Amino acid sequence: MENPKATAHKEFPLGLDEWTEEEYAVQSKLLQQFTNISNIDKAWIFNSDNGVSQGMFSISQPDVLANKRRKFILSSTISKESNGSVRFQWAPFPIAMSGVSTMVSSPSGSKLLVVRNPESEGPCRFEIWSQSHVEKEFHVAQSVHGSVYTDGWFEGISWNSDETSIAYVAEEPTPAKPAFNGLGYKKGGSTDNDTGSWKGQGDWEEEWGETYAGKRQPALFVINITSGEVQAVKGIDKSLSVGQVVWAPSTKGLEQYLVFVGWSFVIRKLGIKYCYNRPCALYAVKAPHHNESQANKTDIHSTEDVQALNLTQTINSAFFPRFSPDGKFLVFLSARSSVDSGAHSATNSLHRIDWSSDMKMSQSRKVYDVLAVVMCAEDGCFPGLYCFSILSSPWLSDGYTMIISSIWNSSQVLLSVNVLSGEVFCITPTDSNFSWNLLSLDGNNILAVSSSPVDVPQVKYGVIVEKENDNNEWSWSDVSDPIFKCSDEVRSLTSSLKFSVMKISVKDASVSPMKGAHKPYETIFVSSKAKKSDTCDPLIVILHGGPHTTSLTSFSKSLAFLSALGYSLLIVNYRGSLGFGEEALQSLLGKIGSQDVKDVLNAIDHVINLGLASPSKIAVLGGSHGGFLTTHLIGQAPEKFVAAAARNPVCNLALMVGTSDIPDWCYAETYGTMGSERFTEAPSAEDLTQFYSKSPISHISKVKTPTLLLLGAQDLRVPVTNGLQYARALREKGVQHKVIVFPNDVHGIERPQSDFESFLNIGVWFKKYCK
């Protein structure tokens, strides 16, 4: 007989033991407090009389329980005082916007377009809001087009000047598929409600890769907001995928034109998310007519071909088109240095095309350089343009000065750019290492957000201070806002931290002929303000992906959470990162797994030599290419790290090249600028050998560091097989490891529950081995 008083054995959840369960309980409470901090996604300011403006803020907040993001709208009245100060009077509560895919204000601010994409096979819903009510609602069937693109890349939604029509990008209707019934093939197909037949698959079609699963062909449409009539824009070649549409300036009595970005493909659609090395051009095309009276107008262009015209034939990359307020010129960004080199992202350039509404669309356009690619900047000087979004109306009142965000070394700054002279100025404080993100313009004033790794975001309002020598300065004031509220514990923990930006001298500069490769790179060091007499906090080395991206001096909820647990952070912007000039960036191509690894080890030794870190308590964390570096480091320097965590890491290029949506990345980063010439969908044995030699898995025999792997099962960029192969190799060697696979996540692992569980496990894993 069993003793009925015996204590039953406690069964722990999968992957947990008593210690881990206790850490889960403690750390998850703190992580939830960081997770709850909201974010501003967009902002609009509508000018009115008497020095008063109206602001509208689109806010999001993770809803971990529902595994979605809550979306809100919060309004504010902005009053300019006589003494030059500004006052924001906020609405008492935000308004929930559930099911909203995107919102776009009309030019006058009198109307708001709200788009609700279907979650299944239903129609797209377009709502036209006025100040007090919904004026119109239109349902657009799937037979007209699929979901509207709201991804920030293909996305393009533009009101025309008289606010009667809206141009936008949506998925082309799904082609008809073969149908079958009990007798075999059914001629004429079948309808969705035909229960006596079933649809086959038809031919497989290329998609645009990571985050675009199920997206084949973004196409251009125009909706008349009076009638609800939707028309596909004609004259666009089927080989083009379109995005970023804007209306060209119109003249009464003449045709209206649309300008858009077009990406073409020949053999396959390579992944485009985060990849600026895909050739693209600006095109102009006639907007469709919505009524007979417009169609019968006399137009000097009526004899022209209706086909879209390539406006930028002399340059292989052109995107983010923006017309000047007077309509006399069109400016755009170019990533031609990325296209030329094969690097997925590189230094941008800014260009201008002169425009006239009565100019024949067949006339060629001369492309003027406004800001050229900076190869190697002198210390403290403009390092080049690194811009990934532009406001729909980025202009000051002079009509030729743009305000844009750009990366400057390890920070994001705001720039004013004179698009006629090419003069560029940094208008955010030069005595601060904070990062700044542009929200909106209020006339000649600026609304932005400023933050640091240890400072929760703060809304800022910038006003021009005119100087006699015409070198205007900007005065920035804090805006008291309810958006970035956080708990007292979070506020207390972050206030106990400090950060600095360190310059690290290059050790192997002599091997590169490029001057920019010799210049110091940067790390962001986050630590406690409290001085400890004889010990250092454990150090986590943070490595960004790309490799051509940048870890910014901005607030990251997940990294702030790790800092709050009692770790110092060494956030390394190794050579190849954005923001330091094109030569420094290009120096990494062909040298991944060696130059970047040396830079990270050099940075670690730097802080150890300064007495800021203990060599016996170092962990490393990275995702994507940062995971590539993480797994390289524990193989090449196995004694250096007590713990490691990698999110969707590149572990084996020889495996990735045949499964990734960007196989060309493997060639570019392995062979450098010669990679584009070698690129093939059928790698040679020589290529596969070279890929393997560049990969972390080639060092697997030396690995002894306990390693946590976090993988998204739907990742098309670095498919889950890469991480699983590495994990199985660790198991074969008997190395401590843990694998968590998120079944519905893509490369970023950004779904609220997945992001939460990911960083909770990182915190617990590092606590287990670092403390």
LOVO-603617 format. One line per 10 residues: number of its first residue (from 1); their letters; for each residue x, y, z of C-alpha. Coordinates in nm, 3 decimals. Example, Ala and Ser with C-alpha at 12.3 -4.5 7.8 and 13.67 -1.06 7.14 Angstrom:
BEGIN
1) AS) 1.230 -0.450 0.780  1.367 -0.106 0.714
% end
This chain:
BEGIN
1) MENPKATAHK) 0.000 0.000 0.000  0.127 0.352 -0.085  0.145 0.600 0.198  -0.151 0.835 0.138  0.034 1.110 0.325  0.332 1.101 0.091  0.382 1.425 -0.102  0.303 1.384 -0.470  0.590 1.456 -0.708  0.540 1.799 -0.867
11) EFPLGLDEWT) 0.526 1.789 -1.244  0.685 2.097 -1.400  0.586 2.244 -1.736  0.790 2.132 -2.036  1.145 2.268 -2.022  1.121 2.395 -1.664  1.256 2.282 -1.329  1.204 2.428 -0.983  1.474 2.694 -1.017  1.370 2.793 -1.370
21) EEEYAVQSKL) 1.003 2.815 -1.270  1.089 3.051 -0.986  1.297 3.269 -1.220  1.012 3.271 -1.472  0.779 3.402 -1.203  1.015 3.677 -1.086  1.151 3.796 -1.420  0.818 3.783 -1.606  0.668 4.039 -1.368  0.943 4.285 -1.452
31) LQQFTNISNI) 0.937 4.206 -1.825  0.562 4.271 -1.833  0.621 4.622 -1.699  0.863 4.698 -1.980  0.635 4.533 -2.237  0.343 4.757 -2.139  0.519 5.076 -2.252  0.339 5.215 -2.558  0.487 5.334 -2.886  0.395 5.614 -3.128
41) DKAWIFNSDN) 0.357 5.469 -3.477  0.246 5.784 -3.661  0.148 6.142 -3.588  -0.040 6.409 -3.779  -0.061 6.781 -3.704  -0.337 6.994 -3.858  -0.278 7.367 -3.859  -0.554 7.608 -3.764  -0.583 7.978 -3.686  -0.475 8.178 -3.380
51) GVSQGMFSIS) -0.157 7.981 -3.318  -0.343 7.660 -3.236  -0.289 7.323 -3.405  -0.452 6.986 -3.361  -0.237 6.678 -3.315  -0.342 6.318 -3.366  -0.123 6.027 -3.256  -0.149 5.663 -3.362  -0.032 5.457 -3.065  0.027 5.085 -3.027
61) QPDVLANKRR) 0.082 4.864 -2.725  0.147 4.489 -2.709  -0.151 4.286 -2.593  0.027 3.972 -2.479  -0.288 3.784 -2.378  -0.449 3.833 -2.721  -0.112 3.802 -2.900  -0.187 4.119 -3.096  -0.104 4.486 -3.079  -0.363 4.723 -2.942
71) KFILSSTISK) -0.403 5.035 -3.156  -0.525 5.370 -3.026  -0.576 5.725 -3.139  -0.493 6.003 -2.893  -0.560 6.368 -2.977  -0.407 6.688 -2.846  -0.455 7.061 -2.889  -0.121 7.237 -2.946  -0.107 7.602 -2.836  0.182 7.835 -2.907
81) ESNGSVRFQW) 0.231 8.087 -2.628  0.349 8.445 -2.680  0.676 8.372 -2.502  0.763 8.105 -2.759  0.668 7.807 -2.543  0.422 7.542 -2.654  0.148 7.366 -2.458  -0.013 7.032 -2.538  -0.360 6.969 -2.401  -0.429 6.598 -2.432
91) APFPIAMSGV) -0.763 6.422 -2.465  -0.846 6.242 -2.137  -0.843 5.896 -2.296  -0.727 5.733 -2.619  -0.980 5.581 -2.858  -0.934 5.213 -2.950  -0.896 5.138 -3.324  -0.947 4.762 -3.339  -0.915 4.592 -3.675  -0.757 4.898 -3.839
101) STMVSSPSGS) -0.478 4.824 -4.087  -0.376 5.183 -4.155  -0.499 5.544 -4.145  -0.409 5.829 -4.381  -0.519 6.190 -4.344  -0.627 6.399 -4.645  -0.406 6.698 -4.741  -0.637 6.952 -4.572  -0.683 6.738 -4.264  -1.062 6.746 -4.306
111) KLLVVRNPES) -1.092 6.375 -4.390  -0.933 6.054 -4.268  -0.909 5.730 -4.462  -0.934 5.420 -4.243  -0.851 5.087 -4.410  -0.953 4.754 -4.259  -0.800 4.455 -4.434  -0.989 4.126 -4.411  -0.857 3.849 -4.188  -1.003 3.581 -4.415
121) EGPCRFEIWS) -1.179 3.593 -4.754  -1.395 3.897 -4.681  -1.376 4.236 -4.855  -1.142 4.526 -4.781  -1.326 4.804 -4.602  -1.255 5.170 -4.677  -1.398 5.426 -4.435  -1.394 5.801 -4.496  -1.415 5.984 -4.165  -1.493 6.351 -4.111
131) QSHVEKEFHV) -1.461 6.539 -3.783  -1.774 6.393 -3.624  -1.877 6.079 -3.814  -1.804 5.823 -4.085  -1.913 5.986 -4.412  -1.875 5.684 -4.640  -1.791 5.318 -4.615  -1.702 5.103 -4.914  -1.647 4.727 -4.928  -1.410 4.613 -5.204
141) AQSVHGSVYT) -1.449 4.246 -5.295  -1.157 4.006 -5.328  -1.243 3.977 -5.696  -1.134 4.342 -5.735  -0.819 4.319 -5.527  -0.677 4.158 -5.216  -0.546 4.325 -4.902  -0.412 4.679 -4.913  -0.035 4.694 -4.854  0.042 4.865 -4.522
151) DGWFEGISWN) 0.394 4.729 -4.467  0.593 5.051 -4.502  0.775 4.931 -4.815  0.526 4.853 -5.092  0.277 5.063 -4.896  0.151 5.367 -5.083  -0.171 5.551 -5.008  -0.214 5.899 -5.151  -0.505 6.147 -5.170  -0.532 6.367 -5.477
161) SDETSIAYVA) -0.526 6.744 -5.426  -0.903 6.800 -5.441  -0.961 6.503 -5.206  -1.198 6.317 -5.440  -0.981 6.013 -5.515  -0.726 5.797 -5.335  -0.451 5.597 -5.503  -0.320 5.293 -5.320  -0.134 4.965 -5.355  -0.313 4.634 -5.304
171) EEPTPAKPAF) -0.262 4.269 -5.391  -0.381 4.176 -5.739  -0.684 3.943 -5.746  -0.592 3.577 -5.717  -0.593 3.413 -6.062  -0.866 3.159 -6.129  -0.769 2.805 -6.036  -0.868 2.480 -6.205  -1.181 2.315 -6.066  -1.272 1.948 -6.033
181) NGLGYKKGGS) -1.586 1.755 -5.943  -1.694 1.392 -5.922  -1.663 1.355 -6.298  -1.314 1.505 -6.322  -1.206 1.845 -6.452  -1.484 2.103 -6.457  -1.473 2.346 -6.745  -1.553 2.707 -6.656  -1.423 2.677 -6.300  -1.634 2.693 -5.984
191) TDNDTGSWKG) -1.762 2.952 -5.740  -1.676 2.964 -5.370  -2.021 2.837 -5.273  -2.024 2.549 -5.521  -2.028 2.246 -5.292  -2.015 1.997 -5.577  -1.662 2.079 -5.683  -1.320 2.166 -5.544  -1.040 2.394 -5.656  -0.696 2.274 -5.754
201) QGDWEEEWGE) -0.377 2.467 -5.695  -0.273 2.564 -6.046  0.082 2.682 -6.114  0.299 2.796 -5.823  0.385 3.167 -5.834  0.681 3.357 -5.694  0.629 3.569 -5.381  0.837 3.854 -5.239  0.986 3.651 -4.954  1.010 3.719 -4.582
211) TYAGKRQPAL) 0.692 3.877 -4.433  0.525 3.857 -4.777  0.401 3.499 -4.764  0.095 3.479 -4.988  0.180 3.812 -5.155  0.248 3.773 -5.525  0.187 4.103 -5.699  0.130 4.447 -5.547  -0.066 4.654 -5.800  -0.202 5.007 -5.826
221) FVINITSGEV) -0.567 5.108 -5.778  -0.768 5.430 -5.745  -1.095 5.466 -5.553  -1.342 5.751 -5.604  -1.459 5.844 -5.255  -1.790 5.982 -5.382  -1.907 5.675 -5.573  -1.684 5.406 -5.425  -1.580 5.300 -5.776  -1.243 5.123 -5.781
231) QAVKGIDKSL) -1.030 5.106 -6.094  -0.705 4.927 -6.158  -0.447 5.165 -6.305  -0.369 5.069 -6.664  -0.044 5.094 -6.852  0.179 4.922 -6.593  0.377 4.627 -6.723  0.293 4.298 -6.551  0.660 4.242 -6.474  0.651 4.534 -6.228
241) SVGQVVWAPS) 0.554 4.514 -5.863  0.451 4.863 -5.754  0.456 5.067 -5.437  0.491 5.409 -5.273  0.245 5.587 -5.505  0.194 5.966 -5.492  -0.021 6.198 -5.705  0.174 6.430 -5.933  0.080 6.801 -5.913  -0.230 6.861 -6.123
251) TKGLEQYLVF) -0.337 7.144 -6.350  -0.706 7.207 -6.418  -0.808 7.075 -6.758  -0.513 6.837 -6.788  -0.478 6.468 -6.714  -0.378 6.365 -6.365  -0.071 6.147 -6.321  0.052 5.907 -6.058  0.417 5.855 -5.971  0.514 5.522 -5.817
261) VGWSFVIRKL) 0.809 5.292 -5.751  0.838 4.980 -5.964  1.045 4.669 -5.893  1.096 4.422 -6.174  1.220 4.065 -6.170  1.354 3.834 -6.437  1.414 3.484 -6.299  1.273 3.505 -5.946  1.151 3.748 -5.683  1.429 3.766 -5.427
271) GIKYCYNRPC) 1.325 3.864 -5.076  1.275 4.239 -5.055  1.215 4.305 -4.683  1.518 4.497 -4.546  1.687 4.452 -4.887  1.758 4.783 -5.057  1.977 4.617 -5.320  1.678 4.535 -5.541  1.682 4.759 -5.853  1.383 4.990 -5.876
281) ALYAVKAPHH) 1.276 5.302 -6.064  1.021 5.582 -6.052  0.742 5.564 -6.307  0.466 5.804 -6.412  0.129 5.681 -6.538  -0.207 5.840 -6.616  -0.462 5.814 -6.339  -0.789 5.646 -6.445  -1.100 5.854 -6.523  -1.395 5.819 -6.295
291) NESQANKTDI) -1.651 6.005 -6.504  -1.724 6.100 -6.864  -1.681 6.475 -6.816  -1.322 6.422 -6.704  -1.256 6.178 -6.985  -1.375 6.427 -7.249  -1.144 6.707 -7.137  -0.893 6.826 -7.393  -0.546 6.715 -7.298  -0.221 6.796 -7.470
301) HSTEDVQALN) -0.106 6.445 -7.378  -0.406 6.263 -7.528  -0.206 6.121 -7.816  0.063 5.975 -7.593  0.101 5.607 -7.519  -0.082 5.507 -7.199  0.215 5.295 -7.085  0.391 5.399 -6.765  0.708 5.598 -6.827  1.035 5.527 -6.647
311) LTQTINSAFF) 1.143 5.863 -6.504  1.479 5.749 -6.368  1.641 5.547 -6.645  1.989 5.681 -6.562  1.993 5.544 -6.206  1.930 5.187 -6.089  1.752 5.267 -5.764  1.485 5.527 -5.688  1.224 5.523 -5.412  1.028 5.741 -5.164
321) PRFSPDGKFL) 0.919 6.003 -5.422  0.810 6.340 -5.279  0.694 6.646 -5.475  0.788 6.994 -5.360  0.498 7.208 -5.232  0.498 7.420 -5.551  0.512 7.107 -5.769  0.823 7.222 -5.954  1.047 6.930 -5.863  1.037 6.573 -5.743
331) VFLSARSSVD) 1.292 6.441 -5.493  1.368 6.078 -5.415  1.612 5.851 -5.236  1.842 5.604 -5.408  2.022 5.295 -5.280  2.239 5.266 -5.589  2.550 5.190 -5.381  2.361 4.893 -5.237  2.249 4.774 -5.581  2.601 4.813 -5.723
341) SGAHSATNSL) 2.779 4.633 -5.440  2.521 4.368 -5.349  2.513 4.476 -4.983  2.151 4.447 -4.869  2.171 4.803 -4.733  2.429 5.076 -4.775  2.468 5.455 -4.790  2.179 5.636 -4.958  2.192 5.930 -5.196  1.926 6.198 -5.252
351) HRIDWSSDMK) 1.823 6.322 -5.597  1.596 6.575 -5.769  1.404 6.584 -6.094  1.257 6.907 -6.230  0.884 6.877 -6.294  0.627 7.068 -6.496  0.261 6.969 -6.513  0.238 7.061 -6.883  0.557 6.875 -6.976  0.511 6.586 -7.216
361) MSQSRKVYDV) 0.547 6.260 -7.029  0.766 6.121 -7.308  1.039 6.375 -7.232  1.345 6.241 -7.056  1.425 6.369 -6.709  1.766 6.481 -6.592  1.847 6.347 -6.247  2.031 6.598 -6.025  2.238 6.484 -5.729  2.138 6.655 -5.403
371) LAVVMCAEDG) 2.334 6.445 -5.153  2.595 6.206 -5.289  2.719 5.890 -5.121  2.982 5.977 -4.859  3.270 5.735 -4.887  3.475 5.839 -4.585  3.378 6.134 -4.365  3.616 6.336 -4.157  3.563 6.314 -3.780  3.248 6.497 -3.672
381) CFPGLYCFSI) 3.133 6.557 -4.030  2.822 6.431 -4.208  2.883 6.054 -4.258  2.630 6.007 -4.538  2.257 5.955 -4.565  2.093 5.654 -4.399  1.722 5.719 -4.423  1.444 5.457 -4.414  1.128 5.666 -4.421  1.021 6.015 -4.526
391) LSSPWLSDGY) 0.713 6.204 -4.411  0.442 6.241 -4.674  0.497 6.617 -4.643  0.852 6.676 -4.514  0.881 7.042 -4.621  0.939 7.365 -4.432  0.754 7.675 -4.553  1.036 7.782 -4.788  0.937 7.489 -5.011  1.287 7.353 -5.060
401) TMIISSIWNS) 1.405 7.243 -4.713  1.329 6.885 -4.612  1.338 6.749 -4.259  1.434 6.380 -4.244  1.569 6.123 -3.997  1.906 5.963 -4.063  2.167 5.752 -3.886  2.482 5.939 -3.780  2.734 5.694 -3.632  2.549 5.512 -3.351
411) SQVLLSVNVL) 2.266 5.763 -3.318  1.965 5.864 -3.522  1.945 6.238 -3.583  1.723 6.486 -3.763  1.861 6.660 -4.070  1.752 6.966 -4.263  1.840 6.933 -4.631  1.825 7.214 -4.885  1.732 7.016 -5.197  1.841 7.302 -5.429
421) SGEVFCITPT) 2.187 7.369 -5.285  2.256 7.032 -5.123  2.336 7.190 -4.785  2.270 6.954 -4.496  2.264 7.032 -4.124  2.213 6.820 -3.815  1.939 7.001 -3.622  1.926 6.784 -3.310  2.153 6.868 -3.015  2.514 6.785 -3.093
431) DSNFSWNLLS) 2.608 6.756 -2.724  2.382 6.453 -2.675  2.416 6.089 -2.778  2.041 6.035 -2.769  1.857 5.914 -3.080  1.575 6.114 -3.240  1.282 5.999 -3.451  1.080 6.242 -3.662  0.701 6.232 -3.606  0.551 6.529 -3.788
441) LDGNNILAVS) 0.592 6.893 -3.886  0.380 7.171 -3.738  0.438 7.444 -3.995  0.807 7.525 -3.949  0.818 7.350 -3.612  0.903 6.985 -3.553  0.750 6.712 -3.341  0.991 6.430 -3.261  1.072 6.161 -3.006  1.404 6.142 -2.826
451) SSPVDVPQVK) 1.534 5.849 -2.621  1.845 5.665 -2.509  1.921 5.310 -2.395  1.847 5.422 -2.037  1.587 5.694 -2.100  1.225 5.614 -2.183  1.113 5.801 -2.500  1.023 6.169 -2.460  0.817 6.377 -2.704  1.008 6.689 -2.814
461) YGVIVEKEND) 0.896 7.008 -2.988  1.150 7.198 -3.197  1.135 7.565 -3.295  1.373 7.754 -3.528  1.579 8.025 -3.359  1.684 8.266 -3.634  2.040 8.398 -3.628  2.187 8.700 -3.806  2.436 8.487 -4.000  2.153 8.271 -4.142
471) NNEWSWSDVS) 2.286 7.965 -3.959  1.958 7.898 -3.786  1.950 7.685 -3.474  1.674 7.477 -3.324  1.543 7.507 -2.971  1.397 7.186 -2.829  1.151 7.161 -2.542  1.006 6.861 -2.360  0.639 6.787 -2.417  0.451 6.651 -2.118
481) DPIFKCSDEV) 0.274 6.349 -2.262  0.081 6.047 -2.130  0.202 5.812 -2.405  0.528 5.674 -2.268  0.415 5.625 -1.911  0.589 5.344 -1.727  0.575 5.194 -1.379  0.760 5.343 -1.086  0.981 5.034 -1.076  1.083 5.071 -1.440
491) RSLTSSLKFS) 1.148 5.443 -1.389  1.360 5.370 -1.082  1.558 5.092 -1.248  1.635 5.290 -1.566  1.733 5.597 -1.363  1.999 5.387 -1.190  2.168 5.318 -1.526  2.402 5.517 -1.749  2.535 5.478 -2.101  2.821 5.603 -2.312
501) VMKISVKDAS) 2.940 5.568 -2.670  3.293 5.437 -2.699  3.521 5.453 -3.002  3.725 5.138 -3.060  4.047 5.155 -3.260  4.083 4.906 -3.543  4.359 4.647 -3.499  4.384 4.500 -3.848  4.338 4.816 -4.056  4.656 4.753 -4.255
511) VSPMKGAHKP) 4.491 4.470 -4.446  4.235 4.701 -4.610  4.321 4.962 -4.872  4.011 5.168 -4.788  4.064 5.466 -4.556  3.720 5.423 -4.403  3.809 5.071 -4.286  4.089 5.219 -4.071  3.862 5.453 -3.876  3.739 5.357 -3.528
521) YETIFVSSKA) 3.402 5.188 -3.493  3.167 5.236 -3.197  3.010 5.049 -2.911  2.732 5.157 -2.678  2.809 5.067 -2.317  2.525 5.049 -2.064  2.602 4.998 -1.696  2.494 5.077 -1.343  2.564 5.421 -1.199  2.655 5.259 -0.866
531) KKSDTCDPLI) 3.025 5.198 -0.821  3.126 4.851 -0.705  3.452 4.816 -0.516  3.583 4.485 -0.642  3.341 4.325 -0.886  3.182 4.404 -1.218  2.829 4.322 -1.323  2.804 4.037 -1.573  2.838 4.164 -1.930  2.606 4.084 -2.221
541) VILHGGPHTT) 2.754 4.153 -2.566  2.470 4.261 -2.799  2.515 4.209 -3.174  2.285 4.348 -3.443  2.185 4.165 -3.758  2.215 4.263 -4.120  2.512 4.288 -4.104  2.451 4.632 -4.259  2.224 4.779 -3.993  2.300 4.970 -3.674
551) SLTSFSKSLA) 2.226 4.937 -3.304  2.107 5.285 -3.214  2.133 5.485 -2.893  1.756 5.463 -2.860  1.538 5.299 -2.597  1.478 4.926 -2.644  1.231 4.768 -2.402  1.393 4.426 -2.428  1.749 4.549 -2.377  1.640 4.781 -2.095
561) FLSALGYSLL) 1.483 4.476 -1.931  1.817 4.292 -1.946  1.997 4.598 -1.805  1.744 4.615 -1.522  1.826 4.255 -1.428  2.176 4.369 -1.332  2.378 4.326 -1.650  2.609 4.566 -1.826  2.554 4.576 -2.202  2.820 4.610 -2.471
571) IVNYRGSLGF) 2.630 4.691 -2.792  2.877 4.665 -3.079  2.848 4.851 -3.411  3.126 4.659 -3.583  3.267 4.775 -3.916  3.005 4.717 -4.181  2.734 4.891 -3.978  2.537 5.180 -4.126  2.615 5.539 -4.027  2.992 5.545 -4.066
581) GEEALQSLLG) 3.046 5.606 -4.437  3.044 5.374 -4.736  3.406 5.255 -4.717  3.369 5.129 -4.361  3.049 4.951 -4.462  3.196 4.792 -4.775  3.504 4.673 -4.584  3.302 4.385 -4.438  3.184 4.237 -4.768  3.371 3.912 -4.824
591) KIGSQDVKDV) 3.507 3.912 -4.468  3.213 3.797 -4.258  3.312 3.555 -3.986  3.654 3.714 -3.959  3.659 4.096 -3.961  3.332 4.130 -3.768  3.438 3.862 -3.519  3.770 4.041 -3.460  3.591 4.372 -3.409  3.364 4.221 -3.143
601) LNAIDHVINL) 3.650 4.050 -2.959  3.851 4.373 -2.976  3.558 4.565 -2.821  3.525 4.310 -2.541  3.897 4.332 -2.461  3.864 4.712 -2.458  3.606 4.718 -2.177  3.790 4.444 -1.987  4.111 4.649 -2.000  3.920 4.951 -1.871
611) GLASPSKIAV) 3.807 4.746 -1.573  3.441 4.766 -1.680  3.386 4.393 -1.729  3.505 4.069 -1.577  3.648 3.819 -1.829  3.478 3.534 -1.639  3.119 3.666 -1.669  3.051 3.743 -2.035  2.745 3.635 -2.234  2.661 3.707 -2.597
621) LGGSHGGFLT) 2.327 3.770 -2.769  2.240 3.832 -3.134  1.979 3.771 -3.400  2.009 3.689 -3.772  2.363 3.802 -3.865  2.401 3.887 -3.496  2.323 3.520 -3.435  2.582 3.433 -3.700  2.835 3.631 -3.497  2.713 3.482 -3.168
631) THLIGQAPEK) 2.764 3.126 -3.287  3.094 3.218 -3.455  3.225 3.371 -3.132  3.148 3.068 -2.915  3.331 2.856 -3.173  3.629 3.082 -3.237  3.669 3.201 -2.877  3.520 2.912 -2.676  3.678 3.020 -2.346  3.543 3.374 -2.369
641) FVAAAARNPV) 3.172 3.323 -2.304  2.979 3.157 -2.024  2.642 3.172 -2.206  2.500 3.254 -2.548  2.158 3.320 -2.700  2.081 3.343 -3.072  1.756 3.439 -3.243  1.711 3.286 -3.590  2.089 3.269 -3.639  2.272 3.208 -3.966
651) CNLALMVGTS) 2.469 2.897 -3.871  2.539 2.731 -4.206  2.557 2.936 -4.526  2.586 2.619 -4.734  2.241 2.517 -4.606  2.094 2.868 -4.613  2.184 2.938 -4.977  1.941 2.674 -5.101  1.653 2.755 -4.866  1.658 3.132 -4.804
661) DIPDWCYAET) 1.458 3.398 -4.986  1.788 3.590 -5.028  2.049 3.341 -5.158  2.231 3.634 -5.319  2.314 3.760 -4.965  2.526 3.448 -4.912  2.728 3.526 -5.224  2.768 3.900 -5.155  2.882 3.857 -4.795  3.108 3.562 -4.878
671) YGTMGSERFT) 3.271 3.686 -5.201  3.226 4.064 -5.171  3.152 4.267 -5.483  3.234 3.961 -5.696  2.937 3.784 -5.540  2.684 3.915 -5.792  2.889 3.765 -6.077  2.907 3.426 -5.906  2.544 3.416 -5.794  2.350 3.118 -5.924
681) EAPSAEDLTQ) 2.054 2.915 -5.806  2.274 2.606 -5.845  2.583 2.660 -5.624  2.895 2.475 -5.729  3.083 2.239 -5.499  3.345 2.514 -5.468  3.079 2.764 -5.360  2.933 2.526 -5.102  3.278 2.459 -4.960  3.345 2.831 -4.933
691) FYSKSPISHI) 3.005 2.893 -4.770  3.071 2.619 -4.516  3.416 2.757 -4.431  3.259 3.100 -4.359  2.993 2.948 -4.135  2.978 2.907 -3.755  2.908 2.535 -3.794  3.263 2.489 -3.924  3.379 2.567 -3.566  3.124 2.342 -3.393
701) SKVKTPTLLL) 3.389 2.102 -3.262  3.529 2.372 -3.031  3.199 2.497 -2.885  3.142 2.445 -2.512  2.924 2.749 -2.426  2.566 2.677 -2.306  2.351 2.809 -2.591  1.986 2.914 -2.618  1.834 2.908 -2.967  1.509 3.092 -3.044
711) LGAQDLRVPV) 1.364 3.009 -3.385  1.065 3.116 -3.594  0.914 2.826 -3.783  0.781 3.053 -4.061  1.116 3.228 -4.116  1.187 3.255 -4.489  1.504 3.461 -4.447  1.703 3.217 -4.232  1.483 2.907 -4.238  1.439 2.717 -3.912
721) TNGLQYARAL) 1.649 2.428 -4.044  1.962 2.642 -3.995  1.915 2.673 -3.620  1.787 2.318 -3.577  2.091 2.172 -3.752  2.319 2.369 -3.520  2.119 2.264 -3.213  2.140 1.897 -3.310  2.515 1.933 -3.359  2.541 2.079 -3.007
731) REKGVQHKVI) 2.339 1.787 -2.872  2.569 1.544 -3.052  2.866 1.706 -2.880  2.696 1.710 -2.539  2.694 2.092 -2.513  2.424 2.238 -2.287  2.157 2.397 -2.505  1.789 2.486 -2.518  1.572 2.533 -2.828  1.239 2.715 -2.847
741) VFPNDVHGIE) 1.056 2.716 -3.179  0.772 2.964 -3.230  0.540 2.793 -3.481  0.373 3.105 -3.624  0.664 3.349 -3.622  0.879 3.481 -3.904  1.236 3.611 -3.891  1.178 3.891 -3.642  0.998 3.685 -3.373  0.786 3.995 -3.306
751) RPQSDFESFL) 0.443 3.855 -3.216  0.375 3.982 -2.861  0.368 3.641 -2.692  0.674 3.519 -2.881  0.874 3.834 -2.811  0.780 3.810 -2.443  0.869 3.441 -2.410  1.188 3.494 -2.610  1.336 3.761 -2.385  1.208 3.597 -2.067
761) NIGVWFKKYC) 1.404 3.285 -2.163  1.710 3.494 -2.248  1.695 3.656 -1.905  1.655 3.323 -1.726  1.925 3.150 -1.936  2.182 3.420 -1.867  2.093 3.424 -1.495  2.155 3.049 -1.482  2.508 3.072 -1.624  2.625 3.428 -1.550
771) K) 2.532 3.467 -1.186
% end
